[in-house]
Amino acid sequence: MFKETYKIIGVMSGTSLDGIDLAHINFTIKDNKWRYQILESETISYSQDWLNKLKVAVSFSEENLIELNEEYTELLGNIIKSFITNHKIKNLDAVCSHGHTIFHQPQNGFTLQIGNLPKITSIIQEKVVCDFRVQDVKLGGQGAPLVPIGDRILFSEYDYCLNLGGFSNVSFEDNSKRIAFDISPVNTVLNFYANKIGLDYDDKGKIASSGKVDSNLLNELNALDYYKKSFPKSLGFEFVKEIVLPLIEKYSISIEDKMHTFTEHIALQTSLALPNKTGKILITGGGAYNDFLIERMQFHLPKIEIIIPDNKTLEFKEALIFGLLGVLKLRNEINVLSSVTGAKMDHSSGIIYH
């Protein structure tokens, strides 16, 4: 018999590099309905040294990547261990960790999340469920996005679930199938330009809002091939580094104008991505704090009701859902949907280390 209650720590590090999210969660299942409560939660920022490494790791040699994976697993393990100690957390069923994405090239049958080595278990002395993407890519899927099954199980009252992180992704039901895909880059680009003027990010989108749209740049961005593809589809940092930033950098305009134009681009692509422009949309991720971006989305989607949840759900939704994916893996239940990733079949993904 399966349990009705699970004590879990969900761990997520996103492509926007704003740190490692940890959430201590109680999951309960009753009458086939899952509920959650986020207890303690924390985001641990990266040191400058780690930020520099993770920003350039995409161009590391294989040898350097192996070393980085070892070091990052150690870092992650010790951060999780401190979180458990500091909050006096006991009787855990598992720690469910996503790791940090370095490469995501499903078209080449390849995805790499560092921090998922077996030694993480010996560091934290708990059962670990991790490495959720690799199996899906082996089954011919995109290995992303993985959050939609959590949207279906925990947030079914919304017509759309939109996450605004390093990239934006959306999920929704279409003819009883869950559909999801990455829409566009978000904070990977906006933070890049905020960093150029000495800021970690553009608080509430104030800098972007002080600029103006460059219509030629906007048209070029909107014409990129990715937006013409049908789902399943997903984005990696390579897209930003090799395509988006070089395109923006061709324009001799102010950083404010670049950020304003890119914000307009995000809002427009979001509106184009939603098949039905009515209903309720739940928005989470760091981009939900960007008032200017939300304002532009509302402008392009006048009939949609935008809901921004409580801070814990907003900031820790991905950690929460990777916690749920881990629980489903422990129960050997489906935690990846082929309708979302394009894999040969629905499956139960992840590796369990004892």
Backbone torsions as a table, in degrees:
resi	resn	phi	psi	omega
1	MET	NA	136.1	176.7
2	PHE	-78.3	154.0	177.2
3	LYS	-72.5	164.2	175.7
4	GLU	-101.2	-16.6	-176.6
5	THR	-132.1	137.7	179.0
6	TYR	-130.8	134.6	173.6
7	LYS	-104.6	119.0	-167.8
8	ILE	-135.0	149.8	163.3
9	ILE	-112.7	124.0	175.6
10	GLY	-98.2	136.2	-176.3
11	VAL	-130.9	132.1	-177.1
12	MET	-143.1	134.4	169.5
13	SER	-122.4	119.9	-173.8
14	GLY	-94.5	167.7	-177.7
15	THR	-68.6	-15.6	-179.9
16	SER	-78.3	-5.0	174.0
17	LEU	60.9	28.9	179.1
18	ASP	-85.2	5.3	174.4
19	GLY	127.7	-173.7	-179.4
20	ILE	-103.6	120.2	179.4
21	ASP	-89.5	130.5	176.2
22	LEU	-126.8	132.6	178.5
23	ALA	-136.4	127.6	174.7
24	HIS	-90.2	120.3	-169.5
25	ILE	-129.1	140.2	168.0
26	ASN	-101.7	121.3	173.2
27	PHE	-106.7	136.5	173.0
28	THR	-130.5	145.9	175.2
29	ILE	-125.3	126.6	179.3
30	LYS	-142.2	130.8	-178.0
31	ASP	51.5	43.4	178.8
32	ASN	65.1	14.0	-178.7
33	LYS	-114.5	120.6	178.2
34	TRP	-84.6	139.2	172.4
35	ARG	-129.8	158.3	-179.3
36	TYR	-137.6	155.6	170.1
37	GLN	-138.1	121.8	175.9
38	ILE	-86.0	119.7	-179.9
39	LEU	-91.1	-112.4	178.1
40	GLU	-73.9	146.4	176.9
41	SER	-149.9	152.8	-174.8
42	GLU	-159.4	146.3	169.5
43	THR	-114.7	122.9	179.1
44	ILE	-100.5	116.5	-179.1
45	SER	-70.9	152.7	174.6
46	TYR	-79.0	148.3	171.2
47	SER	-68.8	162.8	179.7
48	GLN	-59.4	-37.2	179.9
49	ASP	-61.3	-45.3	179.4
50	TRP	-68.7	-39.0	177.4
51	LEU	-58.0	-46.7	-179.2
52	ASN	-60.4	-43.7	-179.5
53	LYS	-63.1	-47.6	-174.6
54	LEU	-68.7	-30.4	179.0
55	LYS	-65.8	-33.1	-174.9
56	VAL	-105.5	-2.0	-174.0
57	ALA	-60.0	-23.6	-179.3
58	VAL	-60.6	-23.1	179.8
59	SER	-107.2	15.3	178.3
60	PHE	-70.3	153.7	171.9
61	SER	-74.6	166.0	-179.6
62	GLU	-58.8	-41.7	-179.2
63	GLU	-61.4	-46.0	179.7
64	ASN	-65.7	-34.8	178.6
65	LEU	-66.0	-40.1	178.8
66	ILE	-60.7	-43.5	179.1
67	GLU	-65.2	-44.5	179.1
68	LEU	-59.7	-42.0	-179.5
69	ASN	-61.0	-43.4	177.3
70	GLU	-59.5	-50.0	-176.9
71	GLU	-64.7	-41.4	-177.4
72	TYR	-69.1	-37.6	177.9
73	THR	-61.2	-40.8	177.3
74	GLU	-62.4	-48.5	178.9
75	LEU	-57.2	-51.4	-176.7
76	LEU	-62.5	-46.0	179.7
77	GLY	-57.0	-44.4	-178.3
78	ASN	-70.1	-33.9	176.7
79	ILE	-65.7	-43.9	179.4
80	ILE	-65.0	-42.4	179.5
81	LYS	-59.0	-45.1	178.5
82	SER	-63.4	-40.5	178.8
83	PHE	-59.4	-44.6	179.8
84	ILE	-63.9	-44.9	-178.5
85	THR	-66.7	-49.1	-175.7
86	ASN	-61.6	-35.1	-177.7
87	HIS	-98.9	7.7	177.4
88	LYS	50.6	47.1	-177.1
89	ILE	-83.9	129.8	-177.8
90	LYS	-128.9	164.3	174.1
91	ASN	57.2	43.7	178.0
92	LEU	-73.8	144.2	171.9
93	ASP	-84.4	-35.6	178.5
94	ALA	-172.7	159.5	167.0
95	VAL	-105.4	126.2	-175.7
96	CYS	-114.6	111.2	-169.8
97	SER	-123.7	134.8	179.3
98	HIS	-80.3	-32.8	-170.7
99	GLY	80.8	-173.0	-178.2
100	HIS	-119.6	126.9	-176.6
101	THR	-75.2	126.1	174.0
102	ILE	-103.0	-50.2	176.6
103	PHE	-121.2	143.4	168.8
104	HIS	-141.3	94.5	-177.7
105	GLN	-128.9	68.8	-177.5
106	PRO	-60.6	-28.6	179.1
107	GLN	-62.9	-23.6	177.0
108	ASN	-102.9	11.5	179.0
109	GLY	69.8	32.8	-170.8
110	PHE	-142.3	133.3	171.2
111	THR	-149.3	140.6	-179.6
112	LEU	-132.4	119.7	170.6
113	GLN	-113.7	119.9	179.9
114	ILE	-85.1	159.5	-179.8
115	GLY	96.0	10.0	-176.8
116	ASN	-113.9	27.9	179.9
117	LEU	-80.7	152.0	-176.5
118	PRO	-55.3	-26.6	-175.4
119	LYS	-67.5	-11.8	177.1
120	ILE	-58.9	-33.7	-179.4
121	THR	-65.2	-41.9	-178.5
122	SER	-70.0	-27.6	178.6
123	ILE	-70.7	-45.9	-173.3
124	ILE	-97.2	-9.7	177.1
125	GLN	56.9	38.3	176.6
126	GLU	-138.7	160.6	173.2
127	LYS	-66.6	138.0	-178.5
128	VAL	-124.5	133.8	171.1
129	VAL	-115.0	125.5	-174.0
130	CYS	-154.8	-173.7	177.5
131	ASP	53.4	61.8	-172.8
132	PHE	-81.1	-17.0	-169.4
133	ARG	-92.8	-30.2	-168.6
134	VAL	-59.4	-45.9	-177.4
135	GLN	-59.8	-39.4	-178.7
136	ASP	-64.4	-40.5	178.6
137	VAL	-64.1	-39.5	177.1
138	LYS	-62.6	-29.1	179.2
139	LEU	-88.4	15.2	176.1
140	GLY	84.6	10.8	-178.9
141	GLY	-93.9	174.8	178.4
142	GLN	-77.4	-15.0	-175.6
143	GLY	69.2	9.9	-177.7
144	ALA	-167.3	160.2	-17.8
145	PRO	-73.3	150.5	-178.9
146	LEU	-101.4	-13.4	-176.1
147	VAL	-67.8	-27.0	-172.8
148	PRO	-55.0	-33.0	179.3
149	ILE	-65.8	-33.1	175.4
150	GLY	-68.3	-37.0	175.7
151	ASP	-60.0	-44.3	-178.9
152	ARG	-63.9	-42.5	-173.6
153	ILE	-78.9	-39.0	-172.5
154	LEU	-104.4	-22.0	-172.6
155	PHE	-129.5	40.6	-173.3
156	SER	-68.7	-13.0	-178.6
157	GLU	-76.0	-8.4	179.5
158	TYR	-99.8	144.7	177.1
159	ASP	-72.2	-34.0	179.7
160	TYR	-137.7	144.5	169.3
161	CYS	-117.7	119.6	-177.7
162	LEU	-118.5	127.2	175.8
163	ASN	-111.0	128.8	179.8
164	LEU	-111.0	90.4	178.8
165	GLY	-117.0	-136.4	174.1
166	GLY	-56.8	-38.8	172.2
167	PHE	-126.7	162.6	174.4
168	SER	-100.6	142.9	171.5
169	ASN	-138.5	151.1	-176.0
170	VAL	-128.1	149.3	171.7
171	SER	-140.2	148.1	-178.3
172	PHE	-162.9	164.7	177.3
173	GLU	-90.5	137.8	177.1
174	ASP	-139.9	111.4	-175.6
175	ASN	51.3	49.1	177.9
176	SER	64.9	11.9	174.2
177	LYS	-113.2	141.6	175.5
178	ARG	-83.3	126.1	177.8
179	ILE	-112.8	140.1	176.7
180	ALA	-158.1	151.9	178.3
181	PHE	-167.7	162.6	173.5
182	ASP	-77.0	136.0	-179.9
183	ILE	-91.4	-58.5	-175.3
184	SER	-159.9	167.5	169.3
185	PRO	-66.1	150.3	174.6
186	VAL	-129.8	-91.6	-173.1
187	ASN	-72.3	-19.2	175.0
188	THR	-58.7	-36.4	-179.4
189	VAL	-89.2	-48.7	-177.0
190	LEU	-61.5	-40.5	179.1
191	ASN	-69.4	-33.4	177.5
192	PHE	-56.1	-44.9	-178.9
193	TYR	-77.5	-32.2	175.0
194	ALA	-63.9	-40.5	178.8
195	ASN	-59.9	-35.3	-177.7
196	LYS	-63.2	-25.0	178.2
197	ILE	-109.2	25.0	170.6
198	GLY	80.9	15.6	179.2
199	LEU	-113.8	151.6	176.6
200	ASP	-71.8	-37.3	179.8
201	TYR	-158.9	168.9	-179.5
202	ASP	-90.7	100.1	-175.4
203	ASP	-59.2	116.9	178.7
204	LYS	60.0	11.2	179.1
205	GLY	77.3	19.6	-175.4
206	LYS	-63.5	-39.5	-177.9
207	ILE	-68.2	-46.4	178.3
208	ALA	-58.5	-40.6	-176.1
209	SER	-68.9	-20.2	-179.8
210	SER	-82.7	-9.3	178.3
211	GLY	-91.8	-167.5	176.3
212	LYS	-138.0	163.9	-177.8
213	VAL	-76.0	134.2	168.0
214	ASP	-100.1	107.9	-170.2
215	SER	-66.9	-30.2	177.6
216	ASN	-66.2	-44.6	177.8
217	LEU	-63.6	-43.7	179.7
218	LEU	-58.9	-44.9	179.7
219	ASN	-63.2	-40.7	178.9
220	GLU	-65.1	-42.0	178.4
221	LEU	-62.1	-46.2	-178.0
222	ASN	-66.6	-20.1	-178.2
223	ALA	-88.6	-0.7	-178.9
224	LEU	-60.2	143.0	-174.9
225	ASP	-55.4	-36.5	-175.3
226	TYR	-53.0	-38.8	-174.8
227	TYR	-71.5	-17.0	179.1
228	LYS	-86.5	-17.3	-177.8
229	LYS	-72.0	148.2	174.2
230	SER	-91.4	159.0	179.2
231	PHE	-73.9	160.9	2.6
232	PRO	-72.2	140.6	177.1
233	LYS	-156.3	151.4	-179.9
234	SER	-148.5	160.4	-175.6
235	LEU	-116.6	149.8	172.6
236	GLY	-126.4	171.6	-177.3
237	PHE	-61.9	-24.9	179.1
238	GLU	-56.0	-37.2	-178.8
239	PHE	-61.1	-42.1	-179.7
240	VAL	-68.4	-46.4	-174.1
241	LYS	-68.5	-41.3	-172.4
242	GLU	-93.2	-24.4	-173.6
243	ILE	-118.3	-54.7	-170.8
244	VAL	-70.8	-52.8	-176.7
245	LEU	-63.5	-44.4	176.9
246	PRO	-58.5	-35.0	178.8
247	LEU	-66.2	-47.2	-179.3
248	ILE	-64.6	-38.6	-175.8
249	GLU	-68.4	-15.1	175.6
250	LYS	-66.3	-20.6	-174.2
251	TYR	-95.0	126.5	178.3
252	SER	-89.2	71.8	179.2
253	ILE	-127.2	166.8	-176.6
254	SER	-68.3	159.0	177.2
255	ILE	-60.8	-37.7	177.9
256	GLU	-58.7	-43.2	179.8
257	ASP	-68.4	-38.4	177.3
258	LYS	-61.2	-45.0	-177.9
259	MET	-69.5	-39.4	178.0
260	HIS	-62.6	-45.9	-178.8
261	THR	-63.9	-42.5	-178.8
262	PHE	-68.4	-35.2	176.5
263	THR	-62.5	-42.6	177.5
264	GLU	-62.4	-39.8	177.8
265	HIS	-60.1	-46.4	179.4
266	ILE	-60.0	-48.3	-176.9
267	ALA	-61.8	-42.5	-178.9
268	LEU	-66.7	-45.7	179.7
269	GLN	-64.5	-33.0	176.8
270	THR	-63.9	-45.7	-178.8
271	SER	-64.6	-36.6	179.3
272	LEU	-69.7	-27.0	-175.4
273	ALA	-77.3	-21.0	-176.4
274	LEU	-89.5	120.0	-175.9
275	PRO	-66.1	-32.9	-178.1
276	ASN	-123.5	122.2	-170.3
277	LYS	-90.6	29.8	177.1
278	THR	-129.9	170.4	177.2
279	GLY	104.4	-160.7	-175.6
280	LYS	-114.6	135.7	178.3
281	ILE	-121.6	127.9	176.6
282	LEU	-93.3	123.7	-178.8
283	ILE	-113.7	126.0	178.3
284	THR	-130.8	179.4	-178.4
285	GLY	91.1	164.0	-175.5
286	GLY	-56.4	-31.0	-179.6
287	GLY	-65.3	-16.2	178.2
288	ALA	-67.2	-19.5	177.1
289	TYR	-84.3	-6.8	-177.6
290	ASN	-86.0	91.3	-173.9
291	ASP	-56.9	-38.5	-177.7
292	PHE	-65.6	-42.3	178.4
293	LEU	-63.2	-44.1	-179.6
294	ILE	-63.1	-40.7	178.6
295	GLU	-60.5	-43.1	179.6
296	ARG	-68.9	-34.9	176.2
297	MET	-64.3	-44.5	-179.9
298	GLN	-61.8	-36.9	177.7
299	PHE	-60.0	-44.3	-178.5
300	HIS	-80.0	-15.1	-179.1
301	LEU	-129.3	65.7	-172.5
302	PRO	-63.1	-23.5	-176.1
303	LYS	-97.5	4.8	-179.6
304	ILE	-97.5	136.2	174.3
305	GLU	-90.4	116.6	-179.0
306	ILE	-89.3	125.1	179.0
307	ILE	-116.9	124.4	173.9
308	ILE	-111.5	119.6	-170.3
309	PRO	-79.2	-173.1	175.1
310	ASP	-59.5	157.1	-173.5
311	ASN	-57.0	-39.8	-177.3
312	LYS	-64.5	-43.9	178.7
313	THR	-67.9	-41.0	-178.9
314	LEU	-60.0	-47.0	-172.6
315	GLU	-85.4	-27.7	-170.9
316	PHE	-117.6	18.7	-176.7
317	LYS	-61.2	-39.4	-179.0
318	GLU	-69.7	-40.5	175.8
319	ALA	-62.0	-40.9	177.4
320	LEU	-58.2	-47.7	-174.8
321	ILE	-73.5	-35.0	174.4
322	PHE	-67.0	-28.4	171.1
323	GLY	-61.4	-44.8	178.7
324	LEU	-64.9	-41.8	178.3
325	LEU	-58.4	-39.2	178.4
326	GLY	-64.9	-41.8	178.0
327	VAL	-62.4	-43.7	179.5
328	LEU	-62.6	-37.4	177.2
329	LYS	-64.5	-42.9	178.3
330	LEU	-59.1	-33.5	-179.4
331	ARG	-88.4	0.8	-177.0
332	ASN	56.5	37.5	178.7
333	GLU	-105.4	159.1	-178.2
334	ILE	-59.0	128.9	175.4
335	ASN	-129.3	2.3	174.0
336	VAL	-133.0	131.1	-176.2
337	LEU	-100.7	124.6	180.0
338	SER	-66.0	-25.6	178.6
339	SER	-65.1	-22.4	-179.5
340	VAL	-91.7	-46.9	-171.4
341	THR	-95.4	-17.2	-177.2
342	GLY	83.4	10.9	177.8
343	ALA	-68.4	166.6	-177.6
344	LYS	-61.5	-28.2	-176.6
345	MET	-160.0	162.4	169.0
346	ASP	-63.1	149.0	180.0
347	HIS	-157.6	171.7	177.5
348	SER	-106.6	108.0	-170.6
349	SER	-106.7	159.4	178.6
350	GLY	119.8	160.8	178.1
351	ILE	-117.1	136.3	178.7
352	ILE	-105.1	122.3	173.1
353	TYR	-107.8	132.7	179.2
354	HIS	-100.4	NA	NA
